[in-house]
Amino acid sequence: MRHRLPHLIFTAAVIALAGIAHAEPRESVHFGLLNIEQEATYGDRRDNVQVRTVDYLREACPGIDFSVEVYDILGLQAAVKEGRVDAFLSSSGFFVELWHQGVKDLATLVSNDFPDPNRCVGGSFIVRAEEPEILTLDDLQGRVAAAPNPQNFMAYQIGMAEIARRGYDPGRFFSRIDFTGNKLPEVLRRVASGEADVGLVRACILESLLKRMPELRGRLRVVEPVKDAPISCAVSTPLYPGWTVAATTSLKPASAEAIARALLTQPPSDEGGYRWSVATDFKSVNDVFRLLKTGPYAYLDQWTLTGFFIHYWPWFALALTALFFWILHWLSVERLVKKRTEELQAALGREALLHRKALGAAEQSEKLLQLGVVNELSCIYAHEMAQPLTSIGYLAKTLRTLSAKETLNRDLIRRCSEKITEDLALAQAILSRVRRYAKSPVRRNADVDLSGLLNDVADSVKRLNPGTELLLEAAPGVAVRGDALELSILILNLLKNAASAALDHQVSVALKADGDYAQIEVRNLGKSIKGSPFADRVLIRKAESCLKAATGKESPEEPQTDGLGLGLLIVQSIVHAHGGVFSWESLKTEASDDEPEGASFIVMRVKLPVNGPEAGSSSAPSPSTHS
């Protein structure tokens, strides 16, 4: 016996050491909780569900080392997807939203008030009690809503699913939704104060919060409460599974079994009879996400080409039909536009040809008109003046004959002298009559914008003389009193004469106000004026030159080399009729190889009185027409 005692002690020690060596270490389980407000966990204290459940599991599962971490909704979703959480406690909606991550429900919370694990929670629409017109959920359309969080399944998503179930678009049902960040008392406060028309909360929240917010009693009510609901609180929606403990794919099966066994055998709590059971119908939760097109059904809100075509094929057919007819219309319009364009181009070509012919005819008519005016005046003057001039010639010859005689016949000399006086009076009368004939009964007292008139006439001259560069410098606002038509003819003749005579095809025109006068100055490079310094003789010489050209003795297309032609007769008469002064001068230029011999600057100036011919006649300067 003595020899066997040491052996027994050794054997027992070996067995004990072997047991210690083969003892399994405690498994570490990361348990996730939601960082939600205490009112969302059914009771008046946060540890009623979340903390009390974790404490119980630590006691009931001594072989598991629980490490607890609190997340918000998005944070817990990320932790489950990344495998950083082995088990978690959340709403049934959060659990179903992560189905595709392989999570498995272990137990669902029930109590004496809601013993059915498949029908534990619902949503309530809270409004002010003094809102009698809000009787149903349909009356809430277009109102301002307040809600805890858009990801909150129990307080927000359940209520919005009920709106979608009734045929409304949940995204457009309310005019505005204000989220409080899971602050449930704030939702009730906003509704009571009128900042929001309706509040979305979980069923039983109103009854729970009124215990701590007695000032709101009697001021709030639930819209359209469900009759015969299996819970003691007013609820506006169907009921769904409630708080659920779920395991992720990283939790070992033995630990999942131990946790599930511990939860399902937990005795009911003394307050409310909270305990754990097994829910078998999560399809209703899945329908919430399908109605809202979110969570696992978010793809329904993302249009594919095929789905879009199937949904809107009638509109596609209508658009294709409209496109077909629009193409036909476009082709028809294009063909018509092409045809009309060709017709328009042909018409424009004919119009341009007629315009060129009209310009040629107008120029020819103008030359004939000028020639006719001169011929008419010349014929009248010559016919009327022939008799008195012939008589005066005979009488002068008679006087020479009488003066050669030794004996003077004073009586005959006296009668000859008297006859000469009579003939001179007749010639003066004829001259006056011709002048009266030449005068037109034009009223020259209208206000004329000389600046605008010069610009208009210059544009016409540019079109008629495209090869001549017309440099215009007109002061704005220069006005005179006179006849606009005569003044336009005056400017036209000035510019046309200068353009036809410019050796370098360049004409400079300036208009300015000079005291009581408006001065037009036209300058061009031409041949120097030679001969008599008297204006009338020069004009007559130039008129004769033009008459010769018009009758074919000289080429009518030959340019005037000094810029002074028949048109200046008209210019001078119009200027004098307006009480103004017409003058010109030759300015020598510096010798240059590019300029012809004897070339000089021909400067023509017209001065018109601002106040019209009556005022101008009395105050006009002396008509020095050549310098």
Buried (B, 14 or more C-beta within 10 A) or exposed (E): EEEEEEEEEEEEEEEEEEEEEEEEEEBEBBBBBBEBBBBBBBBEEBEBBBBBBBEBBBEBBEEBEBEBBEBBBEBBBEBBEEEBBBBBBBBBBBBBBBBEEEBBBBBBBBBEBBBBBBBBBBBBBBBBEEBEEBEEBEBBEEBBBBBBBEBBBBBBBBBBBBBBBEEBEBEEBBEEBBBBEBBBBBBBBBBBEEEBBBBBBBBBBBEBBBEEBEEBEEBBBBBBBBEEBEBEBBBBBBBBBBBBBBBBEBBEEEBBEBBBBBBEEBEEBEEEEBBBBBBEBBEBBBBBBBBBBBBBBEEBEEEEEEEEEEEEEEEEEEEEEEEEEEEEEEEEEEEEEEEEEEEEEEEEEEEEEEEEEEEEEEEEEBBEEBBEBBEEBEEBBEEBBEEBBEBBEEBEEBBEEBEEEEEEEEEEBEEBEEBBEBBBEBBEEBEEEBEEEEEEEEEBEEEBBBBBBBBEBBEBBBEBBEEBBBEBEBBEEBBBBBBBEBBBBBBBBBBBBBBBBBBBEBBBBBBBBEEEBBBBBBBBBBBBBEEEEEBEEBBEEBBEBBBEBBEEEEEEEEBBBBBBBBBBBBBBBBBBBBBBBBBBBBEEEEEEEEBEEEBBBBBBBBBBBBBBBEBBBEEBEEBEBBE
